[in-house]
Amino acid sequence: MGQELLEREPVFCRTLEGIDTYLKPLAGWSLVEEMTRDEAGSRIDRTNIAQPAIFGLQVALAELWKSWGIEPAKVVGHSVGEVAAAYVAGAYSMEDAVKVIYHRSRLQDTTGGHGRMVAVGISTTEAKKVLVGKEDRIQVAVVNSPGLITLAGDTEPLEEVVATLEAQGKFVRWLRIDYAFHTHQMEPIREELLEVLADIQPKATRIPYISTVTGGQFAGEKLDAEYWWRNVRETVQFAPAITSLIRAGEDSFLELGPHPALQNPIQECLSEQGRKGVYFSSLKRKSDETYEMLGNLSQMHLRGYRVDWAAVNQSTGTWVDLPKNAWQRERFWLESAEGHYLRCGDEEHPLLGLRRTASRPTFRFELDPRLFTWLDDHRFWDSVVFPAAGYGEIGLALARKLFPGEPYVVEELEMKKALFVTEQKVPTVEVVFDPETRAFQIFSSTGDRKEWELNSQGVLRKQPFPKDLAPVDFEAIKAGLPEHFDHQAYYDDYSEAGYQFRPLFQHLQNVWRKKGESFAEIVAPEGLHGSIPSFHFHPAVLDACFHTVKGGQVAPDGAKATDYFYLPAAIRSIRLFVDKPPHRLWGHSKVNTDNDREYIIADIDVYDDNGHRVAEILGFRADRVEQSDGDDLEKCLYQAKWEVSRLKGTRIEGSAQIAASKEILAEVSAALPPLYQKRQLHEHYDRFMPRIDQASRQFIVNAYLDLGWQPRMGDLVEVESHMRHLDIADHHRKLVYGQLTALEEGGWLKPVGEATWEVIQVPERQCATELLDKLAAEMPRFASEVDLQRHAGPNLAGILSGEVDPLEVLFPHGSSDLMETFYREGADFPVINPLIGVALRKVIENLPPRRAIRILEVGAGTGSLTKEILPVFPADRTEYVFTDNGPLFLQSAKDKFGEAYPFVEYTLFDCERDPVDQGIEPHAFDIVLASNVIHATADLKETLGKLRRCLAPDGLLMFLEVTWRRAPLDNVFGLLPGWWRFADTDLRDRSALLSRARWESLLTELGFRDVASFTSSPKIEEDQQACFLARAPEPVELATAEAPVSTEPAVADRGILLIGGDKRLEEGLGQLGFPVWTVGVDHGAIAAAIDQAESGGGRITKIVHALALDHPRVDSLDVETLNQAQETGVRHAHELFRHITA
């Protein structure tokens, strides 16, 4: 270990000799002598020798790498490696570092002979279950990666646990030591370790130090004796430490040690975070040490790291030119690496093809029917059409390629446009994945590939699969389904409806059914057996699972078969629980919605012969497609019926005469008392809310206890360590902060620092459901809020650990009934929604008789507010655009409002994206509405700016928002990612919600006028929700190139805004007779200057943008300089234009 480097590398040798000068007086033996002993005389297997030797090797390697120009950006150590890491980071003098390693190793050496350690392939969550009842004798000693930990403790119980794990087929490897480090067996050395290290003097590090005690960055000054006791006793949090580095953007790791022991854990952590990285080692057992060092150095050089070659090549040899005829008598082929890959590379998957060189994961393949021969049997309209199931398989292939071994689900799969397949024009298919949103899009093109069409899109989401599901009883299912069809009869029905499936797409052999439900035997034809192994869920087999849905449709007598022609439109989720399904499957379909033959939505469970579930397809939606019928004589005749209809976009000239906020508030105030009294909202605030808050807090306590929390008086509870100890999923970090704040409100905790609380009353388990039952019995009118807590509360532990999908809890089987009921009947909605209707009636009271009104509702969702306000607007002169970013909400709204309100248009819209890019005309709407939507965006200022662009001059923004953070809200809406999307921490530090006063001040800061708000209560303190009113800012008039230059003398109310100019330019412009306001780059300062000019009775009429004058004039620009120039140049001017015209 290091012997060859000792002989060959002076830097390495000097470092070890320097360590020896401090260690030898303490230990009585020489480190250099011990490291140069032969194998027969080595004492390196003894802890008191091994640990100082490891320390010496690691520090000497660090110095050697440094001499070659390789220095770390951050440092992390694994267990004993933390001592060397602390020294390299600069926290200690060599004397103190040696003192720490000597006493640590000396004392730990005395603990041997009573325990063992074993590496096991399980997660910490699984470990907690395995160790129940044995926690005082066995502990988790090391967390190396998400799926690899080390258990340690007393020998006998540890061997029992290992026997159980081996019986389950888990990976197990015993460590060849008789110690139980990082467990209770270390307790006897605590006092002496603290005493002998009391005088070490840690200091601030020069390189950031990442602790494997805490799992995050740690201050060097705090690396005192107490820290090293924690290092000896507590679990080694290596995986959390590496994960924190990965999240901070680090992706290159160099291990200092005698062998690359940490490569696999690091790679697993990278994979867990969906990232790729580079690993370098220093040495490898039984390999030449110089060769290994130089091999890794060369790899770093190839990766772009700067190497001091003069230090590496300390040689006096003569330089010799290489011969210039390098190609003589050798075959030469000039080809780029990408060209070679495209020509010779292995396909990732038949429906992914080859991975392209692109900024985002991108795959491309040719959909040639001569290769995909099975496609010929999937036909509609006498044409070969790529099946919707194929898009599902592409999603599954992406998930398994990009996130191998992880439980990813294909969700929100939408079919956008049919993909026709021909030999004459073979489609090229491209699959593009966005790592940030986990969304994927599937495009196709024919010919020269200049035009691409979007055929499908979906999202990959990580979602733990359910465990230990009992097999289903097929006979019991069949017993409830009275009708039976054989293969021929079933597909005869398909043919009559207009489908043209051929044998390779006719898998259903037997079907049992009744209205709304069917059960089918699915057998893959022999003609597919050759291609099935190439796929995860072969598209023809998955498509056969979709066929089971038709069995749940029972047509009335006399109905035409062609009226039952449906094509897949969307699928909420596809989960595959096995590597590959068997050739024979059983599909069980249940229809959730059959909307008067317009569309059908169903859930499909897929089983193997033993009744075990192999796949789950939720929210499968098929839309009815009109079929032409040449024999229908009536369709050869028509009758014209004329109706008077206003042409969209007309009669919108002039002002809509929208009422002032003062008038609106007066109207609302008059309507409020009877609504408040009818709903008995005083009881809601005084009696109901305190008790449901109590029940919600109790659910949090129960969930934490279920996850293993054992609170004691005086314990400190810190967010990060609390989540780690309870194995709470990382994405719930903000939620956990809110939950601990709720426990503070409940009297169990008190704050003692940033994100830290002290236990002042030990929380105990109590049946929170009983509290809810009593509450619902006493106040049934508020039952919809209770129902939400009933669904979410008992599942809270599973959701926090990642084992339960919150969407399935809140939207069971894809149904939005629970949420619709809440938004219609819960909280103060029965009061605030009608009040918004009253307000809108006042808003348009003075609408000119021939003037149309244009309304945009953003994030309309379940349509609870829409239902309340649509009757307010005149049907003959209203343009109402109902929007949401979920297509299923749009279809549901069409079904509810389409017939009664023909003036409503339904379209997808994301209020965080540019409205123009989504087909929304700028400044086109008199009223923009939103109900509890804006808080769920990443940046409030950005979102409000985009909504402002939608408003017409003098238009009204009107939106409803919750203004209180409460445990019942966090326990429901806080389970969904949108609740925590906020990134504008200058506005919202810990919660997505703002207070009523802060909303009003923000709107004013952004330039909105006539800002006001109202609530559902006459009492100021009862403002859990508030509806805000804000008028569009008056537009700034811009002088254009075509505008004639005025010859009139300057007047005091006309001014110039100078951006980025100096004093001389300001004075020069001032001589023209105009007042000048000079500002810098900040858009906020620009807006303030405009406001200041207007408040003083003036007006900005000209803008001089001079920031680009500061850019250096050079002959060539690198990319970084060019980007910097654009930030204060064209990009800044572009954003300025958007800002002042919004």
N, C-alpha and C positions, 0 to 999 in steps of 0.2 A: 504494500500500500504506500505508493509514493517513492519507493526506493529508486526507480529509474530516474525520476525527476530530481531526486536529491543528488544523483551523480552528474546529471547533465545540465540542470538549470540553476545558475547562481542565485537568481532572485528567490526561487523556491527554497533553496538551501539556507540562505541568509535569514529568511522569515522563520523557518523552524528553529534555527539556532537562537534567534531572538526570543522566541517563546520559551525555549529551554532555560534561558537565563532567569526567568521568573518562576518557572514551574519546578526546576530542580531543587531550589531551597525549600519549597513547600512539600514536595512529594518525596524527595530523597532518591529519585531515579531520573534518568535522562530520557526525554521524549525522542531525541534523534536516535539514541541507542535502541530504544524499544522498536522504533519504526524500521530499523535496519537489521533486526534479528532475522535469522532464517526461520523457516516454518516450524522446525522441531523445537526451537527455543523461544518461540513467540509467546507472549502473555496477553496478546491482543484480545483474547476472548473474555478477559476479566473487565467488568464494567469500569473499575477505577483506572484502568489503562486505556480501554477502548474509547471512552468519551473524550479524554484529552487528546488522543491520537486523531479522532475524527475532527475535533476542533482545530488542531494544528494543520491537518491536511486541508481543511476548508479555507482557513485563513491564508495558508501558503498558496493555494490555487487562486484565491482572489487577488493576491499580490502579483502572481505571474500573469493572470489575464490582464490586470491593470497595466503591467509593464508593456504588454502587447497592444495597448490602446482600447481594451474592452473594459468599460466600467458600467455598473448597473444604474438604471434609473430609479429602481426601488429594490428593497431587499426583504426577503421573507425566509424564515427558518422553520425546520420541521423538528419539533421536540428538542433534542440536544443541540440541533443545528441552530437554534435561536441564539445561542451564545456567540457563535461565529458571526451570525447575521448582525447582531447588535454591535459587535466590534467593527465590522466592515461598514456599517451605517454611520459610525462615528460616535456612538453613545458612550464608549469606554476607552480608557487608556489600556495598553496591553497588560499592564499589571493587574488592573481590576478584572479584565476579561479572563485572565488566567486564574485569578482567585475564584471567580464564579464557576468555571468549568472544573477546577480541582475539587472544591468542596461539594459541588453537585454530584460529581462522580463518586467521590469518596463515601458520601452518606448513602447514596442510592445502592452502592455495592453491599451495604450492610443489610439490605432488605430482601436478599435473595433466599431461595429455598422454600418459599411458602405459596407461590402462585405461578401462573402461566399466562401467556398471551397468545391470541389466535386471530388471524385475518379471516374475515368472513364476507361473502358476497351478498350483503343485505343492506338496506337503508337504515337510518337511525329510527325511523318510524317502526319498521319491522323489529328492530332491536328492542324497542320499548315493550312491545308485545311479548317477545321471547323472554325478557328478563323480569316479567311480572312476578313478584314474590321473592326475587333474588337480588334486588337492587343493592342491598347492603353488602353483598358478597361478590357481585360481578358488576362492572361498569363498562361503558363505552370509553376506551382509552384513546382512540384515534379515529377521526373522520377523514379518511383519505380522499374520497370522492363520493358522489351521490349514491353509488351502489357498492362501495367497499369501505368497511370499517374494521377496527381492531377491538376485540373484546378482551378484557383482562380481569383477573380476580383470583379467588380461591380455587385451587385445582379441582377438587371433586365436583362442585356445582358447575364449574365451567365445562368440564368434560361431559356432564349430562346435557347441557345446552348444545354443545357441539354435536353430540350424538343425534339430537333432535333435528338439527339443521342438516346434517348429512343424510338423514332419512328422507328429508324433503328435497334432496338433490342440490342443496346450496353449495357454493364454492367454500372450501375450508382449507386453511393452511396454518399449521402450528408454527410459532416462532421458536427457534432453538435456544430459548433462555428459560430460566426458572424464576424470573422476576414478574411482578404485576405492576409495572409502571403506570402512573396516572390513575391510581385507584386508592382505596382506603388503606392499602398496605404501605403507603408512603407516609401515613400520619405520624408514626414514631419519630421521623427525622425532622419534623416541622420546626420545633423550637430551636434545635441546634443550627439548622440551616439559616433561620432568620437571624440568629445571634452572630454567626461567623461572617455573614454578608452585610451586617448592619452598617459597616463603614465604607462600602463601595460608593463611588461618586458618579452617578450617571449624568449625562449632559445632553443637550439638544443634538439631534442627529444632523449630519450634512446631507444624508440620503434618506428619503422617506422609509420608515421601518414599518412593515406589515406584520402584525402579531398573530401567531397561531394560538394564542391564549384567548384573544377576543375575536379574532376573525377579521379585523380591520386595522386601519392605520393607528399607530400608537406613538405617543410622545416619548422621545428618548429620556427626558428628565424623570419619567415615572418608572424607568426600568430598575427599580430598587429591589431590596431583599424580598419584600412582599410579592413582587412580580415573579421572582424566581421560585418562590414557593408555589404560586399558582401554576407556573410552568411545569413543576414536578407533579403536582396533584391533579390538575384539571385536564379535561379532554383536549387533545391536540386538534384544533379546529383548522386543519390544513385546507380542506375543501372550501369552507367559507372564506378563508383568506385568499385563496387563488381566485375564487369567484369574484371577490371584491376587486381584485386586480383586473380581471377580464372586463367587468362592468365599467371600470375606469378607462378602458380602451387599450389595456396592455395585451399583447398577443405573442410576445417572444420571451422564452424562458430559458435560462442557463442554470443547470444544476451543478453544484460543487460537491463532489463526493467521490468515493472509490468506485461507484457503479451507478448506472442510470436507473435508480430505484423509483423515481417519482414521475417517470414519463407517462405511464398509463393513467395515473390519477389526474395529471394535468390535462391530458387529452380528453378524459371523460368530463372534466369540468368545462372545458371549451365546448364540447358537444352539448352539454346540458344547457349552455347559454346560446346555442345556435351559432357559435363562432368557430373560425379556423385559426390556428396559431402555429408557431414554430417552436420546437424544443431542441435544445443543444445540451449535450452532456460534457463532462470533463474527462473522466476516466472510465474504463471498462475492465472488469476482472479478466485475467488471462489474455490481455491484449497489451501490446507495447504502449506505454504511457505517452511517450512523445508522439507516436503515430496518432493516437486518439485525440490528443490536444490539437495537433496541427490539422487533423481531419475536420474537427469541429470549427476550428478557426477559419478554414477555407470555406466552409458552409456559411459562416457569418459574413465573410467577405462577399460571397455570391449574393447574399441577402442585402448587401448595401452598407454593412457596418464598416466604419473606418478602422483600419488595422495599421499599426506602426510597423511596417515591414522592415525598417532598419533595425528595430529592436528584436524582431523575430529572426532575421537573417544576420546574426552577428558573425560574419565570415569575411576573410580576407581573400577569397578566391577571385579568379580572373573572370570578367564578363565575356561571354562568347556569343556571337550572333548565331541564331538558328538558320539553317538553310532555307532559301526562299522558294525552292521547288517542292513544296509540301505535298503536291498532288501526284508526283511522279509514280507511275506503275500502281496507282490506287484508283478504285472506282470513285467517281465524284458525282454527287447528286445535290443540287442547290435547291433547298426547300426550307420554308419557315417551319417553326415548331407547330404553329397552328395548322398549316397545310398538312403536315404529317399526321397530326391528330385527326383532322377531318377525313383523311384518306384511310388511315389505319386504326383509328381509335375504336375501342369497344363501345357499343351502344349502352347507355345507362339503363334503358328500358325500351321496349318496342314503341311505346307511346310517349317517350321523351326524346329518344334519339341521342345525338351528341350534344354535349354542353358547349355553349359558345363562350367566347371571350367577351365579357360585358360587365358593366358595373353592378348588375344584379344577376342572380342565378337565372340563366336563360338556356333553354333547350330547343332544338329544332330537328324535325324529321319530315320525311316525305311520306304522305299517306297514300301509298301506291296500292291500288286494289289487287294488283298481281302478287303482292307480298302479303297483304292482309286479306287473304282469300275469303275468310269467313264473313267479311263485310258485305259480300254480294247477296247474302241472305237477309239483309236488313233493308227493306225497300218500302218506300212510300211514293205514290204518284209515279210509278214505273221508274223510279230513280233510286240509286244507292245513296242512303243518308247515314252519316256517322251517328251512332246511337248516343243518347244522353248518358247512358251508363259508361261510355268511353271517357267522358269528361270526369266522371267519378273515379274511374281507374287512374286517370292522369293525376288527380289530386292525391290518391293513395300512394301512387308511385313517387310523387314529389315528397310526401311526408316521410316515406321510408328511405328515400335517398338523402334528404337533407337532415333528417332527425332520426337516424337509425336507432332502433330499440326503444324509442320514446312513444308514449300513447297519444299520437296526434290524430285528430278527427277532421274529416272534410266537412266544412259547414258553409252555409249560405251559397250553395251551388246554384247558379242561374244559367239557364240556356238562353242566349241572346239572339242567335241567328243559326238557322240550319246549315250544316256543312255537307254539301253534295260532293260525292266522290266519283270521278270518272278516270278512265285510262288516258283519254285525250288531253285532259288538263289535270294532271296529278297535283292535288293541293300540297303546299308546304305548310306545316303546322309549327307554330312557335309558342312555347310556354314560358311565361315571364313571371318570376316570383319576387315579391317585395319583402325583404327580411324585416323591415320595420313594422309593417302592418300584418305580415303573414298572409297577404292576399296574393292570389295568382290569377293570371289572365291567359286565355287560350285564343290565339289569333290564327287566321289562315289566309293564304294568298295563292293565286295561280298565276302562271305566266312569268312576268319579269319581276314579281315581288315588289312592285312599287306601291301597290295598294293592299292594305291589310284590313281584314274584317274581324271584329271581336265576336267570337262564337260562344264563349262561356267564361264565367269567372266564379271564383269561390275564395274561401279563406281556410287556412289550416289553424286549428286551435289545439293546444295541449289540454287533454282531459283524461284523467285517470280512469281506467276501465273498471267496471264493477267486478268484485271478486266473489268467488264461491257461490255463483248462482246455481240454484237447484235445477236439475233437468226438468223439462216440461213433459206432461203426459199427453201424447198425441191422441190417444183414444178418447180422453176427456174432452179435448178440443173438438174432435170429429162428432162427438155425441151431441154437441150443441149446434151443429150445422146440418140441417135436414136434407139439403139438395146435394147431389153428386153429379159430376160431369167427368167423362173420360177425356183422353187427349184429343181425339178427333172432334167430339162435340164442342169442346171448349174453343179450339182454334177455328172451327167453322163459324162460330160467333164473331171471332176476330175478323175473318175474311169478309163476312157480311157487312161489318162496320166500315170496311175500307182499308184495313191493314193488309200488307202483302208479305208477311213474314214467310220465309222459307224454312226448311228443316233445321238449319243450324241456329235458328232463333225461335224454335218451338220446343221448349223444354218441359212444360207442365204435362205430367202424365195423368194425374188424378186431382180433381178439385172438389172440395166440399165447401158449401157456402150457404149464407143467408144474407139478407139485406144488411149491408154495412160491415160484413166480415167474411173472410174466406181463408181456407187452409189448403195448401197445394204441395204435392210431391213434385220436386224439380230434379230432372236427370239430364246431365249434359250429354248431348249426342256424341257418338264415337268420332265423328268428323272434327270435333274440337279437342279431343284428348291430346293431340300433338302440340297444339298451341297453348293450352291451359297453363303448363308449367312456366311459361315466359311472363305470366301476368300474376298480380296479387289477387285480383278479383276479376276474372276474365269478363270483358264488357258484355259478351253474349249471355254469360251466367248471371251477372248482375241485372241485366235487362230482363231476364226471365223472372227474377224476384219482383221487378216492377209489374210484371204481367198478373201477379196475384191480386192486384188492386181491382182489376176489372171484375173479378169474381164477386166483390162486395157491392157492385152496382146491379141492381135488379130493375130492368126496364118494365114499365107498365104495359099491359096488354095493348097491342095495336101500335106501339111506338116503333118508329123507324130505326133500324140498326145503324144507319148512317148518322143519326143524331147522337150516337155514342162513340164518336171518333175523338180520342183525346191524345195529346202529345205532352211529354214531360216539359214543365216550365221552370220548376225550382225544387230544390231539396234542402231541407233545413240542416240535416247532418247525415253522414255516412260513417259508420264505425265498423271496422273489421277487427275481430278479436283474435283471429288465428293468422298463422303465416299464409296459408292458402286453404280455401274451402275444399272439401271433398267433392267428388263428381256427383254425388247425390245429396240434395238438400231438401229442407222442408220450409216453406214460407207461410207465415201467419200474418195476414193483413187485416187491419182495422181502419175503417173509414171514419175520419173525424168530421169532415165537412163535405157535403155534396150539395153544392149551391145551385139548385134548379138547373142542373145539367150544364152550367157554365164552366165550372171547374170542380175538381175533387181533390181533397187532401187526405192522406192516409199515412199510418205508421206501419212498418213492415219489420217483423222479427224473423231471422233466418237461423235454422237449427241443423245440426247434423243428425245422423241416424239414432244417436243416443239421447237426443233431446237437449244437447248442450248448445247454447246460443253461439253462433259463429259470426253473426253480423247483425247490425241494427240500422235501419233506414228510417229516419224520423222526418215528418213534414214533407213527404213526397207529394208534390203538387202537379197535376196534369190539367191543362186547359182544353176546353172543347174547341175543335177546329171545324169550321163549316165545310161540308162536303157537297160538291156539285152533284145533282141528280138529273141526268138527262131524260128520265122517264116522267118527271114531274111536270105536267102541262102547265100548272099554275105559275111555275117559274119562267115560263115563256111569255107571260103577260105582266103588265105593271100598270099602276095608276099613279099619277102625280098628285101629291097633296102638298100645297104650298103653305108655309107658315112664316109669319113675320118674325124676323130675327135681326137683332142689331149686329152689325159687322164688328167683330172683335178688334179693339184698338181704335174705334171711332168714338166720337162724343167725349173726348177726354181733354179738350182744350180748356184752358182757364182753371181757376182755383176750384177745389171741391168744397171750399167754405167750411173746413173742419172746425168744430167748436174748440174754444180755448180750454185749457186744463181746469181753470177755475170754474167754468160752467159745468164741465163734466163732473168734477168733484161734488158740486152742489146737488146735481141730479142723483149721484150715487148715495150721498148722505141721506137724502129723502127716502130712498128705497131700502136702505139698510135695516132700520129697526125691525120691521115685520119679518124679514128673512132671518135675522139674527135670533129673534124670539122663537120663530117656528122651528128652527134647527136646534134651539136650546144650546147655543154655543157656549153660554156661560158655564154650563155643566161640563162641556168638553174641555174648557180651559181649567176650571177649578177642580174637577173631580176625576175626569177620565185621563187627561194627559199625565198627571203625576203617577197614576197607577200603572199605565202602560209603559211609562218610562222605567218604573221599578221592575216590571216583568222583563223588559228588554235587557236591563242591566243584569238581572238574574240569569238570563240565557247566556250572557257573556261569561259570567262566573262559571256556570255549569260546563260550557264548552271548554274553558281553560282547564277545569278540573278533569274533564274527560281526556284532554290531551296530555295530562301528567303534571299539571301545576300542583305544587305542594307549598302553598304560602305559609310563612310564619311571621309573627310580629317582628317588625323591624327590618324585614327583608327589603332589599332594594330591587325594584323592578325597572329594568332598562329595556327599551323597545327591541334593540337588536338581539341582546342575549335572551330576552323573553321569547322572541320568535324562534331563535335557534334551539332553545331547550324544549320548546313545545312542537318543533318541526312544522311551524306555520310557513306556508308558501310565501316566497319573497314578495310577490306582487301585492300582498295584503299589508305591506308595511304601513301605509297611511291609515288603513282601516284599524290596525292594532293600536296606533297612537290614539285614534278617536275612541276606541273601546276602553283603553286605560284611562283616558280622560273621563269617560262615563263612570268608571269604577271610582274615580276621584269624586265625582258628583254624588255617587252613592254612599260615600263615607268610608270606603274600604282603604283608599290610598290617599296620600298627600304628596304634592310635588316637592321635590328636593333638588331639582336641576333640570337641565335641558333633556327632555325625553326620558326623565327618570322620576320614579315615585317610590315612596316608602310605604310599606304595609302598616296601617295603624289600626285595622280591625280585620281579623282573619276571615276571608270570605268562605261561606259554607254553602253546600248544595241545598237547593230548595226547588220544589216542583213549580217551575214557572208556568207550565201549561195550566195548572190549577188556578193560578192568579188570573190568567186570561179567561178561563171558563167563568169565574165569578164576575169578572168585569163585563163579559158579553151578556150574562144573565141579567145584570143590573141595568146596563145601558145598551140594549140591543140595536139602537139606531146607529151606533158607532161600530157595529160588528165587522164591517169590511176592513177596518184597521187591525182588529184582533185577528182576523183570518190571515192577513199578511204575516203577522208575528208567529201564528201557529205553524205556518209553512216554513218560515225561515229559521226560527229559533232552535227547534230540535235538530236541525241539520247544520247548525253553525260550526260544530267541531269538524265535521267532514268537509265542509266548504273551506275552512281555514287550512286544513291539512292538504287540500287539493284532491281529496278522494270523492267529493260530491260536486256535481256541476250546478252552480247557482241558477243557470238558465232553466234547467230541468225542474228546479224547486219552485221558481217563480212563474215559469211558463210550462207547467206540466204537459207533456206530450204536444208541445207547441201551442197550447191554448193560451190566449191572452185574457181569458175570462176573469181571472183573479185581479189583474191589474185594471182592467176596464171597470170592474165593480168598484175598486178603490177610488179611481179618478172620478167616478160618477157619484159615489155615495160616501167616500171616506173623508176624514178630517173636516175642513171647512169648504170643500168643493161645492156642496149643495148651496152655499151662500155666495162664495166668490165668483163662481161661473155665471150665475144669473146676474150678479152685479156687473160683470164685464159686458153682458148683454145689454144691460141698462146703459152703461157707459157708451157702448158703440151706437146705440140708438140716438143718444145725444150727439155723438161725434158727427153723424151724417144728417142731423136734423135740418140743417140749412143747405143741404146738397141742392144745387140748382136743378130745376125740373128736367133739363135735357142733358145734364152732366152724368156720365157713368162713373161708378166707383170701382177702384181696383184694389183688391186685398190679397196679400201673400201671408199664408199661415205656415210658419216654419216648425218643423219637428212635430207635426200634428198628431202622430202616434195613433192612439186608440180612438181619437176623434171626440173625446168627452167634451172639450170646449167647443169644437166645431158644431156639435149637435145643438148646443145652447144658443149659438149666435147666428147660425145660417138664416133663421126666420127673420132676423132684423133687416136684412138687405133686400132692396127691390130686385125681384128676379129679372125684370126686363132690362136693367142697366147695371148689372153687377158682373164683374170678372173676379172670380174667387179661385185662387190657386192653392190647392191643398198639397203640402209637400211633407216628405219624410225621407230619411236615407235608407229605409227598409222597404223593399217591394211588397212584402206581405201586408204591411200596414196600408199601403195604397190600395191594394185589391180589396181589403176588408172595408175601407172607406167607400170605395166605389159601390160595393154591395149595399152599404147603409144609406148613402146619400144620392147615389147616381140618378135614380128615378125621380125623387122629389125635388132635387136641386140641379137641374141640367146646366146651370151656369158655372158649376164647379169643375175645375180641371185638376187632374191628379198627376204629379210628376215627382221624380226623385230629385232631392236637393240636399246638399250638405252645407250648412251655414259656415263651416270653416274653410270652404274652398271659394275661389273667385266666382261670384254669381254669373258673370258673363260667360265663363268657361262652361257653365251648366245650362246655358240657354236663357238665363234671366236677364232681361233688358235693364240696363242701369237707369235708376231714377224713374221707374215705371209704376210704382205702387203708392197709392194714397195712404194705405194703412198696412203696416207689417205687424203680424201677431206672433207670439210665441208663448207657450205654456210650459214652464219648468224644463226648458231646453238649454238656455244660454249658459247656465252654470256648468253643464256637462261638456264644455269645450275647453281646449287647452289654454287659450289666451282670450280673456274677456275683451280687451281693447281691440284685438284683431277681429274678433267675431262681431262686435258692435260696429266696427268700421265697415265690415262687409254688409251688414244689414243696413247701415246708413246709405250705402251705395244703391240699395234697392228702393229707397224712399224718394218719392217725387218732391220737388220743392214744396216746403210747408207741409210735407207728409207727417204722419204720426206713427211712431214706434210704440207699441203697447205690448207689454209682456208680464207674465206672472212668474214669480220666483219665491221659493222657500227661503226664509231669512233666519231660521234658527237651526243650529246643529243639535240634533237629539239622537239618543241611542236607538229609538225605534226606526229612524230613517237610516242610520248607518247599518243596522242589522238587516235591512232589506235592500235599499238602493245602493248602500255601500258595498254590497257583494258583487256589484256589476262594475266593470272597468270604467265606464263613462263617468261614474261618480268621482273618480280620482284622477281624471285625465289632466287636471289643471297643472300648468307649468309656470304660470305667472305668479311666482312666489312673492313678488313685491306686493301683490294685491291679496293673494290667498296663500297663507303659509301652511295651514294645517287642515283646512276644510274648503270644499268647493263653494261654500255658501258665503254670501256677503250679507251684512246687516242692511236694513232698510235705508238708513242714513248713508251708508257707504255706497250703495247703489246710486242714490240720487247725486251724491257728490261726483261719482265716476262719470255719470252721464253728462253732468255739467262740465267736467274737465274735458270731455271729448267734444265739446262744442254743441251738444244738443240744447235746445231752448225749451222754455215753458215746462220744465221738469217737475213732475208731481207724482203722487202715489196714493193709493187707497187700499184698505184692508177689509176683512170680513167682520170686523168688530168696531164698535164705537169707542172701545178702550184702547189707548195708545199702546199699552204694554201687551195687548193681545194681537200681535202682528206676525204670527207664524208664517203667513204668506202675504205678499204684497203685490199689487198690480201697479206697474210703473207706466207713466205716460211721458213721452219725450218727443218734441217736434224736431224735424230735420234742421240742421244748421243752414243758415242762409248761405247760398253758394258765393264763392269768391269770383269776381269777374276777372277774366284773364284777357290781356291784350294779345291778339293773334297777328300773324304776319300779314294777313289780308286787311286788317283793320286800318282805316285811314288815320294818319297822325294828326292829332288835334293841334290847331294853331292858336287855340284860346290860351290865355295866360293861366298858369297853374293856380289852383285854389287849395285852400287849407285842408279840405276833406279828401284830397287825393294824395296817396303816398306810395313810396317804393319800399319793397322788402328786399334787403340785400343779404344774401346768404353766402357767408365765407369770404366777404371782402375785407380789406384793411381800412385804416383810418383815412388814407389818401383818397381811396375810391369813394368812401362814404361822403367825404367833404365835396368831392367833385360832383356827385349826384345831388347833394344838397344845394349846390349853386344853381341847379336848374329850377329851383323854387319849390321842390317837393319835400315834404317831411320824409325822413329815411329811418327805417328800423333795421338795425344790423343784428343778425343772429348767426349761430354756428350750425353744426351739422344735425343737431338733435331735432327730430320732428316735433317733439313736445314744445320746445322753445319756439319753433316756427308757428305752431298753433296759438301759443300764448301771445306772440307778437301780433298776429292777426286779430285776436280777441282784444288786445290792448288798443289797437288802432280803432276798432269799431266802438269800444266802450268810450273812447274819447271823442266820438262823433266823426271820426275819419273813416277812410276806407282804403285798403290796399288795392291799387289798380295796376301795378306793375311789379314784376319780380325779376331780380337780377341774380342768377345762379353762378357764383364765381368759384365754387369749390374746386373745379377742375384746373384752375390756374395754379394750384399748389402742386400738381403732379409734375414729377421731373421729366424733362425733355431728353430722351435717350434714343439711340439708334435702334436698340432692340429691347424687348421686355420679356422677362421670364413670366411663367404662369402666375406665380404668387403676386408679383408686382402689378400685373395686369388686373388681377382680381381686386387688389387693393384700390387701384385707380377706378375701377368700375363701381366700387362701393360708394365712393364719394362723387362719382361722376354720373354716368347714365342711369345707374340703378337708383341712386338717390333722387335724381330729377324725376324718374319715372314714378317712384313712390310718392314724391311730393305732389305730382300731378294728381295721382289717385286720391291723396289725402285731402287736397283742397277742393276737389270736384265731388267728393263723396257727399 
